[in-house]
Protein backbone atom coordinates (compact mmCIF):
# COMPACT_ATOMS: atom_id res chain seq x y z
CA UNK A 1 0.00 0.00 0.00
CA UNK A 2 1.51 3.37 -0.97
CA UNK A 3 1.41 6.63 1.00
CA UNK A 4 -1.53 8.04 -0.97
CA UNK A 5 -3.72 5.08 -0.06
CA UNK A 6 -2.65 5.28 3.57
CA UNK A 7 -3.38 9.01 3.66
CA UNK A 8 -6.88 8.42 2.27
CA UNK A 9 -7.47 5.80 4.97
CA UNK A 10 -6.08 8.08 7.70
CA UNK A 11 -8.39 10.86 6.55
CA UNK A 12 -11.23 8.32 6.92
CA UNK A 13 -10.11 7.86 10.56
CA UNK A 14 -8.46 4.46 10.12
CA UNK A 15 -6.13 4.07 13.11
CA UNK A 16 -4.28 1.11 11.60
CA UNK A 17 -3.42 3.17 8.51
CA UNK A 18 -2.22 6.00 10.75
CA UNK A 19 0.12 3.56 12.51
CA UNK A 20 1.41 2.20 9.20
CA UNK A 21 2.10 5.71 7.92
CA UNK A 22 3.87 6.56 11.18
CA UNK A 23 5.98 3.38 11.11
CA UNK A 24 6.95 4.00 7.50
CA UNK A 25 8.36 7.49 8.19
CA UNK A 26 9.31 7.67 11.88
CA UNK A 27 12.96 6.65 11.46
CA UNK A 28 13.71 9.29 8.85
CA UNK A 29 11.94 12.01 10.86
CA UNK A 30 13.86 11.01 13.99
CA UNK A 31 17.21 11.02 12.15
CA UNK A 32 16.52 14.50 10.83
CA UNK A 33 15.47 15.81 14.25
CA UNK A 34 18.48 14.20 15.90
CA UNK A 35 20.91 15.64 13.39
CA UNK A 36 19.37 19.07 13.75
CA UNK A 37 19.31 19.01 17.56
CA UNK A 38 22.17 16.72 18.50
CA UNK A 39 20.07 15.52 21.44
CA UNK A 40 18.31 12.13 21.48
CA UNK A 41 15.59 13.12 23.94
CA UNK A 42 14.80 16.36 22.16
CA UNK A 43 14.80 14.50 18.83
CA UNK A 44 12.24 12.03 20.20
CA UNK A 45 10.06 14.92 21.39
CA UNK A 46 10.35 16.66 18.01
CA UNK A 47 9.52 13.41 16.22
CA UNK A 48 6.39 12.95 18.32
CA UNK A 49 5.38 16.59 17.84
CA UNK A 50 5.97 16.26 14.10
CA UNK A 51 3.53 13.39 13.76
CA UNK A 52 0.95 15.04 16.00
CA UNK A 53 1.09 18.15 13.84
CA UNK A 54 1.19 16.19 10.58
CA UNK A 55 -1.91 14.17 11.45
CA UNK A 56 -3.70 17.33 12.58
CA UNK A 57 -2.79 19.08 9.31
CA UNK A 58 -3.17 16.09 7.00
CA UNK A 59 -6.21 17.72 5.40
CA UNK A 60 -3.90 20.47 4.12
CA UNK A 61 -1.65 17.96 2.32
CA UNK A 62 -2.48 18.50 -1.36
CA UNK A 63 -0.22 15.85 -2.82
CA UNK A 64 1.77 18.28 -5.00
CA UNK A 65 4.95 16.81 -3.54
CA UNK A 66 5.65 13.41 -2.05
CA UNK A 67 4.24 12.86 1.42
CA UNK A 68 7.79 12.31 2.72
CA UNK A 69 8.79 15.76 1.45
CA UNK A 70 5.76 17.41 3.06
CA UNK A 71 6.38 15.52 6.32
CA UNK A 72 10.03 16.58 6.20
CA UNK A 73 8.95 20.22 5.98
CA UNK A 74 6.69 19.71 9.00
CA UNK A 75 9.56 18.02 10.90
CA UNK A 76 11.95 20.83 10.01
CA UNK A 77 9.49 23.46 11.21
CA UNK A 78 8.74 21.62 14.46
CA UNK A 79 12.43 21.04 15.17
CA UNK A 80 13.45 24.63 14.42
CA UNK A 81 10.68 25.92 16.68
CA UNK A 82 11.85 23.61 19.46
CA UNK A 83 15.44 24.76 19.03
CA UNK A 84 14.40 28.41 19.18
CA UNK A 85 12.48 27.79 22.38
CA UNK A 86 15.41 25.96 23.95
CA UNK A 87 17.92 28.62 22.89
CA UNK A 88 15.86 31.26 24.67
CA UNK A 89 15.93 29.17 27.84
CA UNK A 90 19.61 28.27 27.55
CA UNK A 91 20.62 31.87 27.04
CA UNK A 92 19.86 32.48 30.70
CA UNK A 93 21.67 29.32 31.82
CA UNK A 94 24.74 30.25 29.78
CA UNK A 95 24.91 33.68 31.37
CA UNK A 96 25.07 32.05 34.83
CA UNK A 97 27.67 29.48 33.78
CA UNK A 98 29.83 32.14 32.13
CA UNK A 99 29.82 34.27 35.26
CA UNK A 100 31.16 31.31 37.30
CA UNK A 101 33.92 30.61 34.76
CA UNK A 102 35.04 34.24 34.71
CA UNK A 103 35.28 34.30 38.48
CA UNK A 104 37.38 31.13 38.75
CA UNK A 105 39.46 31.57 35.60
CA UNK A 106 38.86 27.96 34.52
CA UNK A 107 39.79 27.22 30.93
CA UNK A 108 38.29 24.29 29.06
CA UNK A 109 40.58 21.88 27.22
CA UNK A 110 40.52 21.81 23.41
CA UNK A 111 37.65 19.51 22.28
CA UNK A 112 38.22 16.83 19.67
CA UNK A 113 37.24 17.25 16.04
CA UNK A 114 33.87 15.51 16.39
CA UNK A 115 32.79 17.88 19.16
CA UNK A 116 34.11 20.89 17.27
CA UNK A 117 32.27 19.83 14.12
CA UNK A 118 29.01 19.46 16.06
CA UNK A 119 29.54 22.86 17.64
CA UNK A 120 30.38 24.41 14.27
CA UNK A 121 27.22 22.97 12.72
CA UNK A 122 25.17 24.17 15.69
CA UNK A 123 26.65 27.65 15.28
CA UNK A 124 25.53 27.96 11.65
CA UNK A 125 22.60 30.28 10.98
CA UNK A 126 19.36 28.28 10.94
CA UNK A 127 18.89 28.38 7.17
CA UNK A 128 22.46 27.25 6.48
CA UNK A 129 22.29 24.54 9.15
CA UNK A 130 18.95 23.20 7.92
CA UNK A 131 20.10 22.95 4.30
CA UNK A 132 23.45 21.46 5.37
CA UNK A 133 21.80 18.78 7.51
CA UNK A 134 19.19 17.97 4.87
CA UNK A 135 21.69 17.74 2.01
CA UNK A 136 24.88 16.40 3.57
CA UNK A 137 23.51 14.23 6.35
CA UNK A 138 20.05 13.21 5.14
CA UNK A 139 20.85 13.00 1.42
CA UNK A 140 18.08 15.26 0.11
CA UNK A 141 18.50 16.85 -3.30
CA UNK A 142 18.33 20.61 -3.69
CA UNK A 143 14.97 20.20 -5.42
CA UNK A 144 13.59 18.28 -2.42
CA UNK A 145 15.03 20.83 -0.01
CA UNK A 146 13.49 23.66 -2.00
CA UNK A 147 10.09 21.96 -1.95
CA UNK A 148 10.29 21.16 1.76
CA UNK A 149 11.42 24.63 2.84
CA UNK A 150 9.59 26.68 0.24
CA UNK A 151 12.77 28.16 -1.25
CA UNK A 152 14.28 28.20 -4.71
CA UNK A 153 16.81 25.53 -5.68
CA UNK A 154 19.44 28.25 -6.11
CA UNK A 155 18.81 29.46 -2.56
CA UNK A 156 19.36 25.93 -1.26
CA UNK A 157 22.62 25.62 -3.20
CA UNK A 158 23.83 29.03 -2.02
CA UNK A 159 23.04 28.26 1.62
CA UNK A 160 24.86 24.93 1.38
CA UNK A 161 27.90 26.62 -0.14
CA UNK A 162 27.93 29.28 2.59
CA UNK A 163 27.48 26.64 5.29
CA UNK A 164 30.46 24.68 3.97
CA UNK A 165 32.58 27.84 3.85
CA UNK A 166 31.73 28.68 7.47
CA UNK A 167 32.51 25.14 8.56
CA UNK A 168 35.88 25.27 6.77
CA UNK A 169 36.69 28.49 8.62
CA UNK A 170 35.52 27.14 11.97
CA UNK A 171 37.57 23.96 11.58
CA UNK A 172 40.64 25.42 9.85
CA UNK A 173 42.92 24.70 12.81
CA UNK A 174 42.24 20.97 12.36
CA UNK A 175 43.27 20.96 8.69
CA UNK A 176 46.94 20.33 9.45
CA UNK A 177 46.15 17.24 11.49
CA UNK A 178 44.65 15.45 8.47
CA UNK A 179 47.42 16.20 5.96
CA UNK A 180 49.81 13.19 5.58
MOWOFEN-V725051 format. One record per backbone hydrogen bond with DSSP energy under -0.5 kcal/mol. CO is the residue of the C=O (numbers start at 0). NH is the residue of the N-H. If there is no record, write none. Layout:
BEGIN
co=CO nh=NH
co=CO nh=NH
END
This chain:
BEGIN
co=1 nh=5
co=2 nh=6
co=3 nh=7
co=4 nh=8
co=5 nh=9
co=6 nh=10
co=7 nh=11
co=8 nh=13
co=9 nh=12
co=12 nh=14
co=13 nh=17
co=14 nh=18
co=15 nh=19
co=16 nh=20
co=17 nh=21
co=18 nh=22
co=19 nh=23
co=20 nh=24
co=21 nh=24
co=21 nh=25
co=24 nh=28
co=25 nh=29
co=26 nh=30
co=27 nh=31
co=28 nh=32
co=29 nh=33
co=30 nh=34
co=31 nh=35
co=32 nh=36
co=33 nh=37
co=38 nh=42
co=39 nh=43
co=40 nh=44
co=41 nh=45
co=42 nh=46
co=43 nh=47
co=44 nh=48
co=45 nh=49
co=46 nh=50
co=47 nh=51
co=48 nh=52
co=49 nh=53
co=50 nh=54
co=51 nh=55
co=52 nh=56
co=56 nh=59
co=57 nh=60
co=59 nh=61
co=65 nh=69
co=66 nh=70
co=67 nh=71
co=68 nh=72
co=69 nh=73
co=70 nh=74
co=71 nh=75
co=72 nh=76
co=73 nh=77
co=74 nh=78
co=75 nh=79
co=76 nh=80
co=77 nh=81
co=78 nh=82
co=79 nh=83
co=80 nh=84
co=81 nh=85
co=82 nh=86
co=83 nh=87
co=84 nh=88
co=85 nh=89
co=86 nh=90
co=87 nh=91
co=88 nh=91
co=88 nh=92
co=89 nh=93
co=90 nh=94
co=91 nh=95
co=92 nh=96
co=93 nh=97
co=94 nh=98
co=95 nh=99
co=96 nh=100
co=97 nh=101
co=98 nh=102
co=99 nh=103
co=100 nh=104
co=100 nh=105
co=111 nh=115
co=112 nh=116
co=113 nh=117
co=114 nh=118
co=115 nh=119
co=116 nh=120
co=117 nh=121
co=118 nh=122
co=119 nh=123
co=120 nh=123
co=124 nh=128
co=125 nh=129
co=126 nh=130
co=127 nh=131
co=128 nh=132
co=129 nh=133
co=130 nh=134
co=131 nh=135
co=131 nh=136
co=132 nh=136
co=132 nh=137
co=133 nh=139
co=134 nh=138
co=140 nh=144
co=141 nh=145
co=142 nh=146
co=143 nh=147
co=144 nh=148
co=145 nh=149
co=145 nh=150
co=151 nh=155
co=152 nh=156
co=153 nh=157
co=154 nh=158
co=155 nh=159
co=156 nh=160
co=157 nh=161
co=158 nh=162
co=159 nh=163
co=160 nh=164
co=161 nh=165
co=162 nh=166
co=163 nh=167
co=164 nh=168
co=165 nh=169
co=166 nh=170
co=168 nh=171
co=170 nh=173
co=171 nh=174
co=173 nh=176
co=173 nh=177
co=174 nh=177
co=175 nh=178
END
